[in-house]
Amino acid sequence: MNWLHALSYLFGGLFLANAVPHFVSGVMGRPFQSPFAKPPGKGLSSPTVNVLWGFANFVLAYLLLLQVGRFDLRSAACIVPFAAGALLISLQSSWHFGRFHGGNPAARP
């Protein structure tokens, strides 16, 4: 497999995992942090903004996973970079958003 395909699958996993909290929060009608809030990533964006941001992430994940190369769910060469991207953004999100939602008690001042 081409290394550019692996990089595409890594970012596909990243965008797919990033879509979930934004889309779900928006669909539930809850404000949530987004890059469009003030300050970016810390302030809350409206549910509508989060639905749109989550949907944009789903579209990017689709393009990176299914329109580049031949993504195969049974191939470790495809799944490993995808899973690494999803895990990395999920861990980063848990640390970042945990500060705002009480999930990281050790990080509180």
C-alpha positions in Angstrom: 0.0 0.0 0.0 1.1 3.5 -0.8 2.2 5.6 2.2 -0.1 8.4 1.0 -3.0 6.0 1.3 -2.0 5.2 4.9 -1.8 8.9 5.7 -5.2 9.4 4.1 -6.6 6.6 6.3 -5.0 8.0 9.4 -6.7 11.4 8.8 -9.9 9.6 7.8 -10.0 7.9 11.2 -9.3 11.3 12.8 -12.1 13.1 11.1 -14.6 10.2 11.6 -13.9 10.1 15.4 -14.0 13.9 15.6 -17.4 14.0 13.9 -19.1 12.0 16.6 -19.1 14.4 19.6 -20.0 17.4 17.5 -22.8 15.7 15.6 -24.3 14.0 18.6 -24.2 17.1 20.8 -25.8 19.1 18.0 -28.5 16.5 17.3 -29.3 16.5 21.1 -29.7 20.3 21.0 -26.7 20.9 23.3 -24.1 23.6 22.7 -20.5 22.2 22.5 -17.0 23.5 21.8 -16.0 23.9 18.2 -13.3 25.7 16.2 -15.9 28.4 15.4 -16.6 29.4 19.0 -15.1 32.4 20.8 -12.5 31.6 21.9 -12.0 28.8 19.4 -12.2 25.3 21.0 -13.1 26.8 24.4 -16.3 28.7 23.9 -19.6 27.0 23.1 -21.1 26.8 19.6 -24.7 26.4 18.9 -26.2 23.0 18.2 -26.7 23.9 14.6 -23.0 24.8 14.1 -22.1 21.5 15.7 -24.3 19.5 13.4 -22.8 21.2 10.4 -19.2 20.8 11.7 -19.9 17.1 12.6 -21.4 16.5 9.1 -18.4 18.2 7.4 -16.1 15.9 9.4 -18.2 12.8 8.2 -17.8 14.0 4.6 -14.1 14.5 4.9 -13.8 11.0 6.5 -15.7 9.5 3.6 -13.6 11.2 1.1 -10.3 10.2 2.8 -11.3 6.6 3.5 -13.4 5.6 0.5 -12.2 7.8 -2.4 -8.4 7.3 -1.9 -6.9 3.9 -2.7 -8.9 0.8 -1.8 -9.8 0.9 1.9 -10.4 -2.7 3.0 -11.9 -3.4 6.5 -10.2 -6.8 6.5 -6.7 -5.4 5.8 -4.5 -4.5 8.8 -2.5 -2.2 6.5 -5.7 -0.1 6.1 -7.2 -0.5 9.6 -4.0 0.3 11.6 -3.6 3.9 10.4 -7.4 4.4 10.5 -7.5 3.2 14.1 -4.4 5.2 15.1 -6.0 8.4 13.8 -9.3 7.6 15.6 -7.5 6.8 18.9 -5.2 9.9 18.8 -8.1 12.4 18.2 -10.2 10.5 20.8 -7.6 10.8 23.5 -6.8 14.4 22.7 -10.5 15.2 22.7 -11.0 13.5 26.1 -8.2 15.5 27.6 -9.3 18.8 26.0 -13.0 18.5 26.6 -12.6 16.9 30.0 -11.3 20.2 31.3 -14.6 21.9 30.5 -17.0 19.1 31.5 -15.5 17.8 34.7 -13.8 14.7 33.3 -10.3 15.5 34.3 -10.2 16.2 38.0 -6.4 16.2 38.1 -6.3 19.0 35.5 -8.5 21.4 37.6 -6.8 24.4 39.2 
